Amino acid sequence: MDRSEKQQASRRRFGRSGPRAHPQDQPPGSAGRYAAAGDGPLAVNSRLVLQEPFKIDLALVRRLERRQVNPKEAFTIRDGSGAWFRAAFTERVDGGGLALPYERMERSPEPGIDITLGCAVLARQRMLFVMQKATELGVMRIVPLLTEYSVPAEGLQHENAHAWRGHVTRAAKQCRRSSLPQVLPPMTLDVLLGSPVFAAADLRLFLDDRSEPGRIHEESPRHIILLVGPEGGFSDAERARLAGKARPWFLGGRVLRAETAVVVGLTAAHMTWGDFRGATDVTQKLAGKGDAAQSR
């Protein structure tokens, strides 16, 4: 299905004869109820020793509850020396609880770079997949975007937007993250472009298969915002508004499903600037050996 077919399918799905007029002027209404506050990594000031129980205060117990960690279940925590541990929440006691560190982690599970994902709200409940995979890939914030070809604000309830929070929480628990990413209220593209989140980014990118291929020359950004459009991509009017505010990023000649583009874009960002840069070095070395072997 090419771009025009996807755009027509999007219009039929939501009963639109064309793009919604000025979606940036339409308030999300009660969309704020779909937001979820983020939370930083769990930490204690003391040094932890394997198999030696330690006490956690009531505030930390409540943060565990936010992560759906029940007594007898595991969580990830950093101690006063900066080391990371897996610990079991053994029991609740007056004023807090007890935990037992049972494994010292070799590396930090927290992302080394601050990534905000802005993703157009996708139909057929695919945002549940986006929430899960973005959390596993270490984003700090997820911004559901209301664009011309996305699910409209009135379709959020049908898309089970109330379940986004739970998918983020369970994905963080599964991948052993200590932090919880923030889910911002669904917003229009113009609201995001004028937001503090957008202004704070060192590098602002939007995936765009209509741009000329080219490398993004940015040495070491600390805060990246990555924008992914819906089926059919961003409209011409939206691309015009993005011009000069975000850089188009071309990631190959194949047309990807929007949810696939999220995973590919986040992985590419990590391989270029973030947690997977070491993997890029290994790949380059292997490619160099292969070229050398072929030249013999």
N, C-alpha and C positions, 0 to 999 in steps of 0.2 A: 504494500500500500504506500503510494507516494505522498508527498506533503499535502497536496490539494485534496486528495481522497481522505486523508486523516482529518483535515480541517472540516470537510463536509460531514464526516461521521460524527465529529464532536458536536457540530451544530444540531444534527438530527437527534443525538442522544439526549440533549437537554432542551429540545424543543425550540431551537433558535433558527431563524432563517438566515442569520448572519452573525457576525461578531456583536457582542453586547455593546451598546453605545456607552462610551466613556465609563468602563468598569471601574476606573480609578475614583469616580465620584460616588460609587455605591458603597456605603458603609457595610462592614461585615456583620453588623447587627449583634447577635449573641455569640459571635465566633470566639470571643474571649474565653468562653467556657471550655474550649478545646485546648487551651494552653496548659502547660505544665512547667513549674519552676524547676530549674536545674539545681544541682548540688555539687559542691566540690569534693575532692577525694577525702575519704575517712582517714583520720590521723590521731595519734596520741603523742604526747611529749616524751614519754618514757621509752627506754630501749626494751624491745621485746626479746625474749629468749624462748626458743622452741620448747614446747611441752610445759611451759610455766604459765599458769593462768594469770590473767590480768583483769582488772576491774575497768568497766566502761561506765561513764556517767549517763544520766537520764537523757541528755540531749543527743548523745551518740546512739542510744537505744532507739530513740524516735527516728533518727536518720536511717537506722537499719530497717525500721518498720516501713519507711517510705520506699525502701528497696525490696520490700516483701521478703526480708530475711527473718525467719522465725527461729526460735530456740532449736538447737541441734543442726542448724544450717550454717553454711560457710559464707564468708565475705572476705574482701581484700582491704588491707589497712596498711598505712605507712607509719613507721615508728619514729622516734626522735632523732635517730641517726640517718634517716632518709631511706632506710631499707624497707622493702615491701614484703608483706607476709599474707598468707592465707590463714585465716583463723576461724574457729568454730564458735558460734554464739551458744554457749553451753546452757545458760539459764538467766532468768531475770531475778534480781534481788532488790531489796529496798533501795531506792535512789539510783538504780541503774541496772547493771547486769555483769555477768562474768563471761570471759572469752578465753579460748585456748589457741595460741599460735601453733600450727602443726607443719607448716611448709614455708620456707624462705624462697621468695621468687627471685629468679636470676636477673630479671629486668623489669622496668616499670611498665604497668599495663596502661598507663595514662598517655594520651597523645602528646607528642613533642611539639606540635604546632596547633594553633587555634584556628579551626575551620568552622565557618558558618555555612550551612547548606540552605539555599533557597530553592524550593522545588514546587512547581505548579501542582496544584491538587489534582491527582490522577483519578480517573474513574475506575470502576470495578474493584474498589477497595484495595487498590495497589499501593496506597499510601501506608498501609500496614507493613508491607514489605519494605518500603522506603524507610519508615521509622526504625525498623529492626536493623537493616543493613547499615544505615547511616550511624546508628549507635555503635555497632560492632566495628565500624571503620573510624571511630574516634572523633566524630564531630562534636563540637561544643554546643552548637545551637542548630535547630531546625526551624525554618520559616516556611510554612505552607503558603503558597502564593495563589492569589486569585487573578488569573489572566484571561485574555479574550477567549482562549480555547480550552481553559481548564474547567473543572467542575465549578459551578457557580456557588456563591455563598449559601443559597437556599438548598443546595444539594449536599451540604456537609453532613447533615444528620443521616441521610441515606447511605453515605460512604463510611458510616461507623467512626466518625471523627472522635467520638467519645472514647474509643478504644486505643487511640494513639498513645496516650500516656502509659497504659499498661504494656504495650509492645515495647516501648522504650525501656521501661523498668525491667522487664524480663530479659531483654537483649543485653542490658548492662550486667545483669546478674550472670547470664550464661557466658559472656566473654570475659568475665572476671575484672571488669572495670570497677574502679572504686568510686568514680564520679558518675553523676547523672547529667546527660545533656538537657538543655532547656528546649522546650517546644513553645515557640511564640504563637500568639493568636494569628489565625489566617489573616492575611492582609493583601492589598493590591500591590502591584509592582511600584506604583508611584509612592505609596506610603513607605515601602522598603527603601527606595532610592533616597528618600529624605530622612531616613531614620539614623539614630546614633550608631546602630549596629553596622550599617553600611559605611558611615563616615569613618568608623574606627578601623576598617580593614586597610592593610598595607597593599593588598593585591585583590582586585575585584575582577572576576571572570564570569563569562556566561558561555555555555556550550552552544556552538553554532556551526552547523554543517554547510552554511552558505558563505562562510568567510574563506579567504585564502589561507592555506596552511602556512604556519609560521611558528617559530619558537617564541615562548614567553621568556624574555631575558629579565629575570628577577633573582637576585642572588640568594637572599635568605629572608623572605617575608615571615613575619611572626603571626599575622592575622590575615587569613584568606577568606573571602566570601565567594562561593561557587553557586551560580544560578543555573537551573535546569528547567527547560520549558516543558509543556505538555505534549501530547500527540500533535504533530504538525508544527511544533516549535513555537517560538514567540512570533507574534504577528509583525507585519512590517512597521506598524506604528510603535509597537513595543521595542523593536530593534532600534528604531530611530531615537527613542527616549533613552535607551541604554548606551547609544553612541557617545563617546567622550566620558562616560561615567564608569563603564566596565569594558574589559577587553574581550573580544570574541576568542574562543578557544576551540580549535578544530582538532578532533581526535579520530581521524581516519575517514575513509570513504564509504563505510557501511552505515546504513540507516538503522539506528538502534531504537529499541523500545525505550520509553522515557525512564522506566525503572532500571533498565540495564545501563542507561547513560549515567544515572546517579552513581552506580557502583564503579563504572569505568572512570568517571570523572574524579571521584574521591580517591580511587587507587592511583590514578595518574598524578594527582596532587601530592599524595604521600611519596610516590616514587621520585618525584621531582624535587620536593622541598621538605618532606616530612619523614614519617617513621620508616618508610621503605627505601630510603636512599641507599642503604647498604646493598639491598637487593639489586639496585640499578648498577652499582659498581661490579657486582659479581656477573651480571648479565653481559656487561661490556667486556669483561675479561674473557668470558666464554666465547663471545662473538669474535674477539680478536684472535683467539686460538683457532677458531674454525676458519677464519680468513687465511691465517698463516698456513694451515694444513692444506687448504685448497690451492694455494700458490706454489706448493712444492711440485 
